[in-house]
Amino acid sequence: MALLNNLVNLHLGDSTEKIIAEYIWIGGSGVDMRSKARTLPGSVSDPKELPKWNYDGSSTGQAPGENSEVILHPEAIFKDPFRRGSNILVICDAYTPAGEPIPTNKRFSAEKIFSHPNVIAEEPWFGIEQEYTLLQRDVHWPLGWPIGGFPRPQGPYYCGVGADKAFGRDIVDSHYKACLYAGISVSGVNGEVMPGQWEFQVGPAVGISAGDQIWAARYILERITEIAGVLVSFDPKPIQGDWNGAGAHTNYSTKSTRRNGGMDEIKRAIEKLGLRHREHITAYGEGNERRLTGRHETADIHTFSWGIADRGASIRVGRETEMAGNGYLEDRRPASNMDPYVVTSMIAETTILWKP
């Protein structure tokens, strides 16, 4: 085992200029992630310098067997916390050989929105609170829970400390540091209300980079849990009953909401979001109806609402924002398994480009 660890941790720079690039893409479910590695002749910092690549889409549910080739376009580079050195992680989106985005490529449409001059002028900032649940691998039951049974009711676990309250902190802290090493703007982590559930926050990130960073952070988390021998679930309601679900609260501001008097612009944005509530809910994650019940710090899925410091509302405006008269809003509707490209671009499109 010691020899294996030594080999895994070999520093390639001692003997070669070549690097390893791990190409990462979203699989056929729209939630699963796939990756494969290739050798490059030297260090790369601009995704435009990376070669396109391809994969067998018939094995990921993204192409038929008789025409299985899907083309990967490199879009964002992060430092590789596993191989380290000059090795990189590469977030890609996927296209047909004819250059058409495949159905699970949500980045393509998001980039069109974020490259619109009116959106660029508003400098949309996002802060995404990604919740997730750690599961025991063989029984698919939350980490720290007695097999076939339940822990004490919710209450002591949120931001809790102690072996009977915090389950998986070594994984969480490893992920936190690995993301910072990779260049992801992780702004914090905390234990969540349901035991075995955690959250990390990414942001503020501008435009399309918020989606790139969330997908990269999810990939790193999947790799760390693979090493630790546990599972990570992004299901929005992994345990039925009197237990909190898992969301991806999306904090959002623009140049107009951040300047003096921005509260009026925040209210206008909320009004637009309310008018398109049904469209947003449809795009905010599979199984979200099991989470958005009006209980456990959620609004009912069928009813749009907003409030100051109200965690039972669809949109929450913080007390500090109210007092300052400018700042950001929090969309509390997105599920933990949402596609960040879809959610961020939809919020920007509705609030900046859409004319009711």
N, C-alpha and C positions, 0 to 999 in steps of 0.2 A: 504493500500500500504506500509506503514511503517513497519507493522508486516511482510509482505511478504519479504521485503528487508532484514529485520533482519534474517529471516529464511534462505534466500538464502545465506547470509553471515555468517552463523554459522560456527565456527571453530571446525571441528571434533576432533582435537587433545585435546580439553578440556574434552572429554568424552570417546574416543575410540582410539585404535591404528589402526583401519581399515581405509583404504583409498578408494577413487573412481578412477578407471582408465577408461578413455574415449578411446575406441578402434576406430580408424579412418582408413577408407580405401577409395579407388577410385571406383566410381560406374560404371555402364555399359556404359555410354557415354565416359568414359575416361577422363572426365573433372569434372563431379559432384563428390561431396564428401559425404560420409555417415559416421555415427558414432553411437555407443551405449555404455552404461556404465555398469561396473560391479564392485562389491565390492571385495577388496582384504584384506587379514588378516593384512597386514602391509606394510611399505614403501618398494619400489623397485627402484633400480637405474640402473639395467642391464636388457635389454629387454629379454635376455636369461632366466631370472628367471620368466618371465611372462608366464602364461598358454596360449596355443593356444585356439582359440574360433571359433565359426562358426556363419553363418547368412544364411538367406533365399535368395539365389541368384536369385530365380524366381521373387522376388519383386524388384530387382535392374537391371534386364536385363542381368544377368550373369550366369544363369543356368535354365534348364527346370524344370517345376513344378514337374515332376515325379522323379527328381533326383536333388533336389534344394539346397543341403547343400554345402556351400563353407567354406573353412577353413582359418581363419586368423592367420598369423604368425607375432607376434610382432617384429618390427625391430628397432625402435628408440623411445626414451622417452624424453618428454619435460615437464616442470612444467606447471601446469594448471592455467592460469591467471584468470579463471572464478571462480573455486572452491577454489583455492589457497591452503595454508597449504602444506601437503605432497601429495596432489592429482596430478594426472599426465594425460597428453595426450600421446597416444601411436600410432605412425604411423605403420600401418600393410601392408603387402602384402597378396595376396589371392591365394589359391590353391584348386584344386579338392581334395576330400577325398583320392585319390590315390597318392597325392603329386605332381601333375603336376601344374605348374603355369597357371592360367586362362589367356585368351587373353589380358585383361586389366592390367595384372600384368607386367608392364614394368621394375619394379625394379629388377626382377630376372635376366634378361639379362644384365642390367646395372651393377649389382654386379659382374657378371662373368668378364666383361671388367675391372672394377676397381680393381679386385683382381688379375689380371694378373701381374706377377712379373715385366714386363717391364713398365707397367703403374704405379705400386706402386713406382718403382725406380724414376719416373719422378715427383712424387708428384703434380698431376694436381690441380691447384687452379681455382676456379670459382667465379665470382661475377655476379649475375643475377639481372638485372634491370626489376622488374615486374611492368608493367603498368596495370591499370584497370580503369573502368569507374563506377561512382556511378550514379544510376538511381532512379528516383521517383517511388515508388513501384506500384502505381495503374495505371500509364500511360506509364511506361517503357521508360521514356524520361530523359535525363541527369539532374542530380541535379543542381538546380539554373537556368535552362532554362525555359523561359515562355512556358506554356503548349500549344502545337501546333505551337509554334513559335521558333525563333532563337535569341540568344544573339548577341552582337557585334562581328565582325569578330575576328579571332585569332590575338594575338599580346600582349595584356596586361595580359594574364592568366598564362603563364609559370612562375613558381616561384612567382606568383603574390600575393599581399596582399590587403585585403579590401573586404567588403561585396559584391561588384559587380564583384569580380575577383576570389575569392577563396570560393568554395562551398563544405562543408563537412570536414573542417579542424578538427573539434572535433572528427570525426570518424577516420581520418588519425592519429591524435596524440594518440588517445586511442589504435589504432592498433600498432603503433610504440612502445609504452611503454609495451603493453601486450606481444609483440614478444620478447623484451629484457628480460622481466620477465621470459618468457618461456625458455630462453636460446638459442634463435635464433640469429644468427650473422647479425642482421639488421644494415647496415652501414649508412643508411640515408633515407630520404623521401623528395619528392618535388611535387609541383603542376606541371601538364603537360600542353602542348600547347593548347589542347582542354579543354574548361571549363567543370568542373565536372570530369575531368580525373586526376589521381594521379599516383605516382610511389613510390615503396619502393625497396631498394637494399639489397640483401642478399649476404654476403661474406666479405672477402675471405673464402670460404669453400672448403675442400679437398674432392675430389672424390664423392662417393655416398652420403655424408652428404649434399651436395648442394641440391640434389633432395629432401631428407628428410625435409630439412629446408624450402624449397619453399612450399611444400605441407602443412607443419604445419602452415606456415604463411598464406597461402590461407585459411586454415580451420579457423584460428583465425579471419581473416577478414570477412569470411562468418558469423561467430557467432556474431561479433560486429555489422555488418549491420543488422542482424536479430533483435538484441536488439533495434537498432536505427530506424527500420522500413523503411529502404531503401534497394535497391538491389545493388549487385556488379556484373558487367559484365566483362568477360575476352574476349569478342568478339574483334577480331583484327581490325574491322572497324565498330564500333557501329552506326555511323552516316555517311551516304554517302555525297559526296560533298566536299567542300573546308575545310575539317576538318581532323586533324591528326588522324591516326589510333593508335592502342595500340600494343606494341611489348613486347618482353622479351629479350632485348639485353643481350648477354652472353659474359662476359669478361673471358679470359682464358690465363693461363700461365703454364709453366712447369719449372722444375729445369733447363732445358737447355735454355729456353728463358729468365730466370731470371738472369743467370750468365753473366759475362762480355763477350761481343761478341754475346749475345743471339739474336741480330737482324737477323743474318743469319738463325738461327733456326726458327724465326718467319716467315721469307720469305718462308722457306721450308714448314712450316705448312700451310701457305696461299695457296701455289701452290697445295698442296694435297687437301685442301678444295675446291679449284676451280675445280679440276678434278672430284670431286664427288658432284658438285653443285646440280644436279637434285635429287640425292638420299637424300641429306640433306633437300632440299626444301619440298620434299614429306613428310618428317617426322617432319616438323617444325611447324605444327599447322593447324587446319581446317580453311578455309576461308582466308588464308594468301594472296591469289591472289587479294583479295579486298584491301589489305593494301600495298603490294609491287608493286607499280605502277610507281616508278621513281619520284613521287612527295611526298611532305610532309615528307622530310627527310628519304626517302627510296630509295633503288635501285630497278630497274625493276626485277621482279621475274624470268625472262627468261635469264638474263644476270649477269654473275659473275664479280665483280670488287672489287678492294681494293685501299685504298689511305691513305695518312697521314692526319689526322684530317678531313676526308671527311665523313660527315654524310649522304651523298647520295651514299655511296658505300656499297657493301655487307659486306666487312670487313674493319673496321677502325683501324688504328694504331695511337695512341695518339702522339702528338707532343713531350711530355716528353720522351716517349719510344724511339722515333727517336733520340732525343738529347742524351739520356743516352746510346743508343746502346743495350739496353736490356729491358725486361719488358713483356708486355702482348698485345694481340690482342682483338678486340671486334667484335664478330659475330652479326651483326645487323639484320639478317634475321629471327630469331625465332619470332613467333607470341605470343601474350599475353596468348593464351590458350594452348601453347605447353606443352608437358609433360617433366618436367625437367630431369627425369631419361633418357629419350630418347635423348634429345639434348646434355646433358653433356657427356653421354657415347659415343655417336656417334662422337662428336668432339674429344674425347680422342682416340677412336678406329682409326679414320681416320688419325690423326696427329702422333700417336705413334706406332700403331700396323700395319696399312695398308702399304703394299709394292706395289706401283704402277707398 
